[in-house]
């Protein structure tokens, strides 16, 4: 995927063009005070973070509350190239209106389109944890917390970080998946053991399960006992009619 431009349908928004090759820098001038050598203003506010956020917005990120509230009707368009084909993805500030090359998509269908369009060669693999969004965020780290660790993003588990990083490096992820499955199986077994130790009824059922005749005899005896209890069960007349005429005071 090669980014081409980021634009908006509002004239106040200056279109951002990306270099065909190499790195694109967004620079801002700093103004110095004539009275002193200190910096009166910095390069903050030129749109570096906003541009990155809008790229994520056009590529399926969760809707930003500020965009949805302040400029819900503005349409942002990200143009990019993938496998010699040009795509134009447009999305409104509130995230509800999405088009790809002029064709409308619902948000859920748009996410499916990103996952199945083979941007990261994940189409058809159906591996839980590998999605376009989870992989793209590693290249365009928007949150400050995502920049603290080269391998693990913010709110990402150790397993997810290892799986996604290994996949992008072209490593064999089958060992990671098998280890995850083995851990899940072991947790399930430990859960069953804990239930068996703490539940006497379940423990009795399991221990007698290898003796079907004994188990059948016990069940028949319990059934007869329950049937007799049910037949003898009667509601007292006083409980049926209530305490008529009596006062609790």
C-alpha positions in Angstrom: 0.0 0.0 0.0 1.4 3.4 -1.0 -0.4 6.6 0.2 -1.0 9.2 -2.4 -3.0 12.0 -0.8 -5.3 13.1 2.0 -7.9 15.6 1.2 -11.3 17.0 2.3 -14.4 18.5 0.7 -13.8 21.8 2.7 -11.6 24.5 1.2 -10.1 25.4 4.6 -8.4 21.9 4.6 -5.1 21.9 2.8 -4.6 18.7 0.8 -1.6 16.6 1.9 0.4 14.9 -0.8 2.7 12.0 0.0 6.0 11.5 -1.9 5.9 8.6 -4.4 9.1 7.2 -2.8 10.9 7.7 0.4 9.7 9.5 3.5 7.2 12.3 3.6 7.9 15.0 6.3 5.4 17.5 7.7 7.4 20.6 8.8 6.4 23.7 10.7 8.3 27.0 11.2 9.1 28.3 14.7 8.9 32.1 15.3 11.6 33.7 17.6 11.1 36.7 19.7 13.1 39.8 18.7 13.6 40.7 22.4 14.9 37.3 23.4 16.3 34.1 22.0 13.5 32.0 23.4 10.9 30.4 21.2 7.6 32.2 21.4 5.8 29.6 19.3 6.6 26.1 18.2 5.7 23.9 15.3 2.8 22.4 17.2 -0.5 22.8 15.5 0.5 22.4 11.9 -1.5 19.2 11.6 1.0 16.3 12.1 -1.1 14.4 14.6 -4.3 15.3 12.9 -3.1 14.0 9.6 -2.1 10.7 11.1 -5.5 10.5 12.9 -7.4 11.2 9.7 -5.4 8.5 7.9 -6.5 6.0 10.5 -10.1 7.4 10.3 -10.2 6.7 6.5 -8.8 3.2 7.1 -11.4 1.9 9.5 -10.5 3.3 13.0 -13.1 3.9 15.6 -14.9 7.2 15.3 -13.1 10.1 17.0 -15.6 11.9 19.3 -14.2 15.3 18.4 -14.6 14.7 14.6 -18.1 13.3 15.2 -19.2 16.3 17.3 -17.5 19.3 15.6 -17.3 18.3 11.9 -19.7 15.4 11.4 -20.5 16.2 7.8 -17.0 16.9 6.5 -15.8 14.2 4.0 -12.2 13.1 4.2 -10.6 11.2 1.3 -7.5 9.0 1.4 -6.1 8.1 -2.0 -3.7 5.2 -2.1 -2.3 2.6 -4.5 -2.2 -1.2 -3.9 -1.0 -3.7 -6.5 -1.1 -1.1 -9.3 -4.7 -0.2 -8.5 -5.8 3.2 -7.2 -8.3 3.4 -4.4 -10.1 6.4 -3.0 -11.7 5.9 0.4 -13.9 8.7 1.7 -15.4 8.9 5.2 -17.5 11.5 6.9 -16.4 13.0 10.3 -19.1 11.0 12.1 -17.9 7.9 10.4 -21.3 6.9 9.1 -20.8 7.7 5.4 -18.1 5.5 3.7 -17.4 5.1 0.0 -14.7 3.2 -1.8 -14.1 4.5 -5.4 -17.6 6.0 -5.2 -19.4 2.8 -3.9 -21.1 3.1 -0.5 -20.2 0.7 2.3 -21.6 0.2 5.8 -19.0 0.4 8.6 -19.0 -3.4 9.2 -18.7 -4.2 5.5 -15.9 -1.7 5.2 -13.9 -3.5 7.9 -14.6 -6.7 6.1 -13.3 -5.1 2.9 -10.1 -4.1 4.6 -9.6 -7.6 6.0 -10.3 -9.5 2.8 -8.5 -7.2 0.3 -5.2 -8.8 1.1 -3.3 -5.7 2.1 -1.3 -7.9 4.6 -1.9 -11.3 2.9 -4.3 -12.3 5.7 -7.2 -13.1 3.4 -8.4 -16.7 3.9 -6.2 -17.4 6.9 -9.0 -16.8 9.4 -6.5 -16.5 12.3 -8.0 -14.8 15.4 -6.1 -11.7 16.2 -4.8 -10.9 12.7 -6.8 -8.1 11.1 -6.0 -5.2 8.9 -6.5 -2.7 11.8 -4.3 -4.7 14.3 -1.5 -4.9 11.8 -1.7 -1.4 10.3 -1.5 0.3 13.7 2.0 -1.1 14.1 3.2 1.0 11.1 1.2 4.2 12.0 1.3 4.5 15.8 -1.2 7.2 16.6 -1.3 7.1 20.4 1.7 8.1 22.5 1.4 4.9 24.5 1.8 2.8 21.3 5.3 4.3 20.9 6.7 3.1 24.2 7.6 -0.5 23.1 8.8 -1.5 19.6 7.0 -4.9 19.8 3.9 -4.4 22.0 1.3 -1.8 21.5 -0.9 -0.2 24.2 -3.5 -2.5 25.6 -2.1 -5.4 23.6 -1.5 -8.8 25.3 1.9 -10.5 25.1 0.3 -13.2 22.8 -1.2 -10.7 20.4 2.1 -8.7 20.2 4.1 -11.9 19.6 1.7 -13.2 17.0 1.4 -10.0 15.0 5.0 -9.1 15.1 6.1 -12.6 14.0 3.5 -12.6 11.2 4.8 -9.3 9.8 8.4 -10.6 10.0 7.4 -13.6 8.0 8.1 -16.1 10.8 6.3 -19.4 11.3 3.4 -18.6 13.6 2.1 -22.2 13.9 4.2 -22.7 17.1 2.6 -19.6 18.6 -0.9 -20.7 17.7 -0.2 -24.2 19.1 1.1 -22.8 22.4 -2.0 -20.7 22.7 -4.2 -23.7 22.1 -2.3 -25.8 24.5 -2.6 -23.2 27.2 -6.4 -23.0 26.6 -6.7 -26.8 26.8 -4.7 -26.8 30.0 -6.9 -24.1 31.6 -10.0 -26.0 30.6 -8.6 -29.2 32.3 -7.7 -27.3 35.4 -11.2 -25.8 35.5 -12.7 -29.3 35.3 -10.4 -30.6 38.0 -11.4 -27.7 40.3 -15.1 -28.3 39.7 -14.7 -32.0 40.4 -12.9 -31.4 43.6 -15.4 -28.9 44.9 -18.7 -30.5 43.7 -19.5 -33.7 45.5 -22.4 -34.5 43.2 -20.3 -34.2 40.1 -17.6 -36.2 41.9 -20.1 -39.0 42.7 -21.3 -39.1 39.1 -17.8 -39.4 37.7 -16.7 -42.1 40.2 -19.8 -44.2 39.6 -19.9 -43.6 35.9 -17.6 -46.6 35.3 -20.2 -48.9 37.0 -23.4 -48.5 34.8 -25.4 -51.2 36.7 -24.7 -49.6 40.1 -25.5 -46.2 38.7 -28.8 -47.4 37.2 -29.8 -49.0 40.5 -29.1 -45.8 42.4 -31.0 -43.6 39.9 -34.1 -45.9 40.0 -34.0 -45.7 43.8 -33.8 -41.9 43.7 -36.6 -41.7 41.2 -38.9 -43.8 43.3 -38.1 -41.8 46.3 -38.8 -38.5 44.6 -42.1 -39.8 43.2 -43.3 -40.9 46.7 -42.3 -37.5 48.1 -44.2 -35.8 45.3 -47.4 -37.8 46.0 -47.2 -37.2 49.7 -46.6 -33.5 49.3 -49.7 -31.4 50.4 -50.2 -27.8 51.0 -51.5 -27.1 54.5 -55.1 -25.7 54.5 -54.0 -22.6 56.5 -51.2 -21.9 53.9 -53.6 -22.3 51.0 -56.3 -19.9 52.4 -54.1 -17.5 54.2 -54.5 -16.0 57.6 -58.1 -14.7 57.0 -59.4 -12.4 59.7 -56.1 -12.3 61.6 -54.0 -9.3 62.1 -50.2 -9.1 62.3 -50.4 -6.1 64.6 
